Amino acid sequence: MNESELKEEVVKALKSVYDPEIPVDVYELGLIYDIKIFPINNVYILMTLTSPSCPSAGTIPGEIEAKVREIEGVNDVSVELTFDPPYTTEMMSEVAKLELGFM
């Protein structure tokens, strides 16, 4: 699997992880800031949460790591949590905005 195919698989895995308080996946919510694929299929994900006091802060990053590790060929996964820049609803995709009634 090449880098772009692996990145597509990572996005699919991310779309299977939901914030338990919001019925939209973390990718469409805009919580994923960056996905990098390094040599030998090491995956780095930079993400945020809807707020620093998010009750799911302890579970969402771990669930993301577990889902990405399940992808065949992935060697290692690193998930980094940041709050810079702070999350805003402007980061949501149009799909998420429609789902949540923002459009």
Stockholm file with secondary structure:
# STOCKHOLM 1.0

chainA/1-103         MNESELKEEVVKALKSVYDPEIPVDVYELGLIYDIKIFPINNVYILMTLTSPSCPSAGTIPGEIEAKVREIEGVNDVSVELTFDPPYTTEMMSEVAKLELGFM
#=GR chainA/1-103 SS CCHHHHHHHHHHHHTTCBCTTSSSBHHHHTCEEEEEEETTTEEEEEECCSSTTCTTTTTHHHHHHHHHHTSTTCCEEEEEECCSSCCCGGGSCHHHHHHTTCC
#=GC SS_cons         CCHHHHHHHHHHHHTTCBCTTSSSBHHHHTCEEEEEEETTTEEEEEECCSSTTCTTTTTHHHHHHHHHHTSTTCCEEEEEECCSSCCCGGGSCHHHHHHTTCC
//
